[in-house]
């Protein structure tokens, strides 16, 4: 298979507050005929240079809720990939 999977973010928004911090709803659409069982990796960065994991090897459900526990994190970038 030489076709790269397609992944597009639909929405990234703060939706409320969890037990330890804000909740961020990440919504995407990923397509490929050969996606693995848990193909999605989500990451965040404050500077677009150093990326940290949000979720590694998660299902292609189209939605993930991330609870931010870092009280200093208020501005960030999100990226994702599908395998």
C-alpha positions as a printed Julia matrix, in Angstrom:
83×3 Matrix{Float64}:
   0.0    0.0    0.0
   1.59   3.27  -1.11
  -1.34   5.57  -0.32
  -0.87   7.76   2.75
  -3.9    7.83   5.12
  -5.89  11.06   5.1
  -6.62  12.8    8.41
  -8.45  16.09   8.83
  -9.36  17.9   12.03
 -13.01  18.93  12.23
 -12.92  20.72  15.57
 -10.66  21.37  18.56
 -12.43  23.23  21.36
 -12.57  23.62  25.13
 -15.85  22.07  26.22
 -15.83  22.41  29.99
 -13.94  21.36  33.07
 -12.97  17.91  34.3
 -11.77  16.81  37.72
  -8.23  18.14  37.18
  -8.52  20.79  34.47
 -10.14  21.95  31.24
 -11.58  19.43  28.78
 -10.6   19.76  25.13
 -12.75  17.99  22.54
 -10.73  16.92  19.48
 -12.74  15.78  16.44
 -11.28  14.4   13.22
 -11.95  12.31  10.16
  -9.37   9.73   9.06
  -9.64   7.63   5.91
  -7.67   4.78   4.43
  -8.7    1.3    3.38
  -5.89  -0.24   5.45
  -6.04   1.61   8.79
  -4.74  -0.4   11.73
  -6.98  -1.23  14.72
  -5.74   1.76  16.73
  -4.36   4.08  14.05
  -4.66   7.54  15.6
  -1.91   9.48  17.39
  -2.69  12.93  18.83
  -0.03  15.35  20.07
   0.21  18.93  21.32
   2.89  21.61  21.35
   3.28  25.07  22.8
   5.87  26.13  20.21
   5.35  23.75  17.22
   8.88  22.41  17.82
   8.51  20.05  20.79
   5.5   17.73  20.57
   4.04  15.83  23.52
   1.5   12.98  23.46
  -2.21  13.47  24.03
  -3.22   9.98  22.92
  -1.11   7.27  21.32
  -2.6    4.38  19.36
  -6.26   5.18  19.86
  -9.19   3.97  17.78
 -10.49   5.88  14.77
 -13.64   7.01  16.59
 -13.48  10.56  15.25
 -13.46  12.04  18.74
 -11.19  12.25  21.76
 -11.65  14.22  24.99
  -8.38  15.44  26.48
  -8.24  16.67  30.07
  -5.45  19.24  30.49
  -3.84  18.8   33.9
  -1.06  21.37  33.36
  -2.41  24.54  34.99
   0.03  26.71  32.97
  -1.05  25.37  29.57
  -3.5   27.79  27.96
  -2.23  28.14  24.37
  -1.26  25.09  22.32
  -1.23  23.48  18.88
  -2.65  20.04  18.11
  -1.55  17.63  15.41
  -2.49  14.09  14.55
  -1.57  11.19  12.34
  -3.16   7.94  11.17
  -1.36   4.69  10.41
